[in-house]
Amino acid sequence: MAESKNVSTQGGGNGYEMKIGVGTIAMLLSATGMGLVPLFSRWATRNDMFDASQGLAGSDSIGALMACGRMAMGVLFFVILLFATHKVGAFKNLKLSPAIALGGLMIGMSLACYVTATLMTTVANSVLFIYTGPVICILLARIFRKEPISGLQWVCLLAVFVGMLFGNNIMGFGENGFFVDFNLEMSTEEFPMKGVGDAFGLLSGVFYGASMFFNGYRKDADTTARGVWNFIFATLGAVVVVLLMNAYGAAAGAENWITSVEFSTSNWIGAVLFWIICGPIALGLLLVAGRNLPAADYGTIAYWEVPVAIFIGLFVFGEALTINTIIGAILIVGGGAVPSIKGMIASKKQKKEEAVRENLSAHLDEEAAKEGLK
């Protein structure tokens, strides 16, 4: 049964009692905000957000540049929050550790790759590829922190992983029946750089999993103070991706990789919404979830982003769903939903048990006081 518990030193904590209910709600809200990334990234960067054939309002590295703005906005937001909540002292007293720095750096690199992927491949592919991340996180936590994984959680993780394979047409059902095919389609009429986009999607998953793993350490750190450091290093991580893309463009003579921006008013509106909603709000809640959930619950609940993003791809951008994508989404949502529902039920049950114990203790104290008067 999932319940609030003291974090061991293996998890990087120092007696902090995780609040499962708070963590679950924060993770669901964060995943919803993350699921809106394809909507705002395409709004901000396309000449026509609904028509990929009209090209981007800049270079192919503009997606990574958008991630830099998203992370920088997070720094600003958390600095303001730091002063508003009188946590400046907590920030000064917080010792910057490699885990905090690497958690921020990895999420910045992950989201720079992810935003780039949403511009080069389908929404379904980009979001399903990034969600190799939680599987990587849980395995890292199992190997290095010895965090237990229940049988149900293993089944859910397997369902999610198989769902990812279905969603990306690596396995599924075709005209000749069931197939397994690792030869991904590299180019389509709508997405001529689809193969590159898929590669960025996979990279975003690797970096995302590493970030989630590092965020599992230092649970004793104040969320607001840690958020400032996380976003500072996340901004640096996104900048690293931009610099690498530009360096490749310069070395290979590929001018389309060298950053340029040609935004219209509509693009700027989309960019600002992207930076705020998908930046400090979604990622700030991610930090709260990371502090209050074990890696297994944290990783599986995060899959709620998948149906949100697929909904955007289907109803906003008209990206048709295949039977394999539908099966994949069902497996991913099912695998992610079971632990989250279980966690919320356990949290409510725990609160009721605590209330009963408190009432019983108060009643016993009252009876003892009456006996003393006699």
N, C-alpha and C positions, 0 to 999 in steps of 0.2 A: 504494500500500500504506500503510495506517495504521500509524504508528509513533511512538515517543516522539521529541519534537523540542523544540528551544528555542523558546520563545514570543517572537515579535517585539514590538517596542515598540508596533506597531499594535494588538496584542491586549492591551496594558496590562501585559504582563509585563516581567521584567527578567532574562532568561536562565534562567527556571525550566524544568526539563525535565519535561514532562507524562508521567505514568505511565498509559498507556492501559488496561492491565489493571485497575489499581486503580479508575480512573474508570468503567470498564464495569460492574464488580461493584457499586460504590457506586450507580450510576444504576439498575441493576436492582432493588436492594433498596429504594432510595428510591421508585421507581415503584410497587413492591408496597405500601409503606406508604401512599402517596398513594391507591392504588386502594381502600384500606379506608375512605376518608373517608365515602362514603355510608352504610356500615354504622354507624359510630360517631356520625355526625352525626344520623341518624334515631333511633338509640338514645337519644342525649342530649336530643333536643328534642321528640320525639313523645309524646303521651299513651299511645299504643300503637305501638311502633316498627314493627309489621307492618301497621298499618291507618291509612292517611293520613286517612280520614274522621273519625277520632277527634280530629283537630286537634293543634296544637302546645302544649307546656307553657309557653306564653308568647306573645310577639308575633311577627309575621312577620320582624322584624329580629333574632330570636334567633340565627339562623345566623351572622350577622356577628359577634355578640357571642361566640359559641363560637370564632370565629377569633381574637378578641382573647385569649382564654384560652390558645389553642393557641400563639400567638406569645409570650405572656408566659411560658409554661412553657419555651419554647425559650431565652429570656433566662436564666432561672434555671438551666437545665441547662448552658448554655455557660459561665456564670459559675463554676459548681461545677467544670466541666471545666477551666476556665482555671487555677484554683488547684491542682487535682489533678495537672495536667501541668506545673505550674510555668511557665506561659506569661504570667504577669502582666506581665513585662517586655516580651514581644512585643506585648501589647495596648497598653501605654503608648507603645511605639515606633512602633506602626502609625499612619500618618497617615490620618485619615478623609478619604476623597475623595468627590466627588459620585457616582461609580460605585457605591461600596459603599453609600452612603446610599440612592440611587435603587433599587439592586437589592433592598434590604430593603423599602423603601416599596412597590415594585410587587408583590412577592410577597405582602405583607400584604393589599393591596387585592384582588389576584387571588383569594386563598383565602377572603377574606370574601365575595366575590361567588360563588365556587364553592360554598361550604357553603350559602349562601342558595339557590342553584340546585338543589342536591340535595333541598331540602325542597319546592320548588315545581314541579319538573318530573321527568321520569323519570331514572333513573340513567344510562341510555344517552345521553340528550340532554345532560345536564350534563357528563359526562366527554368526550363527543365535541366539544362546543362549546369546552371549555377547551383542547382540543388543536389549535385554530387557533394557539395560542401558539408551539409550536416552529417552525411554518412562518414566522411573523412574525420569530422570533429569527434563523433562518438567513438570511432575506432582509436583515434589518438588519445582520447580520455581513458579508454579502456586499457590501452597499452602503457601510457605514462603515468596516469593517476589512479589506475586500478579501480575506476568507478564501475560498480556492478550494473549489468544490463539484464533485465528479466527476460524470460522466455517470450512474453507478449511483445516486449520492445524489439527483440530480435526479429520476430515475425513481421512486425510493422515496418521495420527498417528494410527487410527483404522485399516486402510489398512495394515500398517506395522506390527501391532501386530498380526492381523489375518494371515498375511504372515508368521510370525515366527511360528505360530501354525501349518500351513501347512508344512513348511519346516522341522519341527521336527517330522512329522507324529503324532502329537497330535490330529489333525483332518485332514480329507482329503477324498479321494476316494479309495476304495479297491474293492476286488472281489464282495463283497456284497453291493456295493454302498457307500454312504457317511457314515462316522463314526467319532466318538469322543472317543479317548482312551488315558487316562493319564498314562497307564502302559507302560512306556518307555522300550525298549529292553535293557537289562543290559549287554549283552555279545554277541559278534559275533566271527566268526572264525578269521577275520582279526583284530578285536579290542576286545580282551578278557576282557578288563577293560572299556568297553564302558560306563557303568553306572556311574563309577567314573569320567570318562572324561566329561560326560554330567553334572554331579554335579559341577565340576570345571568350566564348561562353564557358568552355571547359576550364580555361585559366581562371576565370572568375570563380568557378566552383572550388578549385584548389585553394585559392587565396581566402575565400569565404570560410572554408572549413578550418584553415589555420587560424583565422581571426577568432572564430567562435571558440576554438580550443584555448587560445591565449586569454580570451576574456573570462575563461573559467577560473583564472588565478586572481589573486588579490581581491577576493570578495569582501574583505574588510574595508576596502577603499570607499570613501564617500562617492556616490554616483555622480554628483555634479562636478566635484573636483576631478574625478577620473575622466569625465566626459570632455573636459577642456583638453587634457593631454591626449585623449583618444582622437579628437578631431584635429588637433595640431599635427599628429603623426599621420592621420588619414589623409590630410591635405598633402603632406609630403609624399605619401604613397601614390596618390593620383598624379602628382607632378612627375614622379619617377616614370610612370607609364607614358605620359605625354612626351617627356624627353626621349624615352626609348623609341617611340613611334617617329618622332622628328629625326632622331639620329639614323634610324633605318631609312627614312625617306631621303635624307641627304646622301647617305652612302650608296643607296640603290638607284638614285636619280628619280625617285618616285615623288613628284611634287604633290600628289594628292595626299601624302602622309604628313606634309609640312603644314603646321597649323595656320589656318586663316579663318576669319569670322566675317560673315556678310549677313548679319541679322536684320530682319524687318521688325516692326513694332510688335507683330504677333509673336515672332520668335522670342523677343525679350520677355513678353508676358509669360509664355510657356517656361522660359528659363527661370524666372523668379519663382513661379509656382513650384517648379521642380526642385529648386534649391531649398525652399522652405519646407514643403510637405514631405518630400522624399529625403531631406537632409536632417536637420536638427530634430524634427518631430519623430520620424520613423526610426532614425538611428539612436536618438536619445532613449526611446523606449526599448530599443534593442539592448542597451547597456543595463537598464533596469531589469530586463528579463534575464540577462546573463548573470546578474548578481543573485537572482532569486530562484533559479531553476537548475536542477541537475542537467548535465549535458544531454542525456537521452531525451528528456522532456523538452528541453530548449530546442534541440535539433528537429524533433518531429513536429512540434507545433509550428515551427517556421515554415512548414510546407503549405500553410494557408495562403501564402503569397502566390502559389501556383494557380489555383482556380481564379484568383483575382486577376492575375495577368492574362490568363487564357480568355477570361470573359472580355477583357479589353481588346485582345487580338481578334476575337470573334465578332463582337458587336460594334466596336468602334472602327477597326481597320478591315473588317470583312475577310479575315484570314480563315478559310474554311477548315473545319476539323475533320480529320480522317477517323476511321473506326479505331485505328491504333492510338491516335492522340486521345480519343475519348477513354479507351481502356486505361491508358497510362495515367490520365487525370484522375480516374476513379480510384486506381490503386494508390496514387500519391495522396489524394485527399483522404481516403480511407485510412491509410497507414499513419497519416499525420493527425487525424481527428481522434482516433481511439485513445492515444495517451493523453491528449489535451483534455478530453472529456473526463477521463479517469482521474486526472490531476485535479480538475475543478470539483468533482464529486468528493474526492478524498479531502480536499481543502474545506468544503462545507461540513463534512462529517467531523473533521478535526475541530472546527470551531464549535460545533454543537457539543462535542465531548468536553472541550475546555469549559464551555458555559455550564454544563452539568457539574463538572468537578468544582468550579468556583462556587456555584450555588450550594453544593453539598458541604464544601468547606465552611462557607459562611453559616450554614444551618448548624453544623457541628459546633462551631465557635459560639453561636448563640445559645445552644443547649448547654455547653460547658459553663457559660457565664451564668445561666439560670441555676445550674447545680451548685455553683460557687456561692450564690446568694442564699441558697438554702442552708 
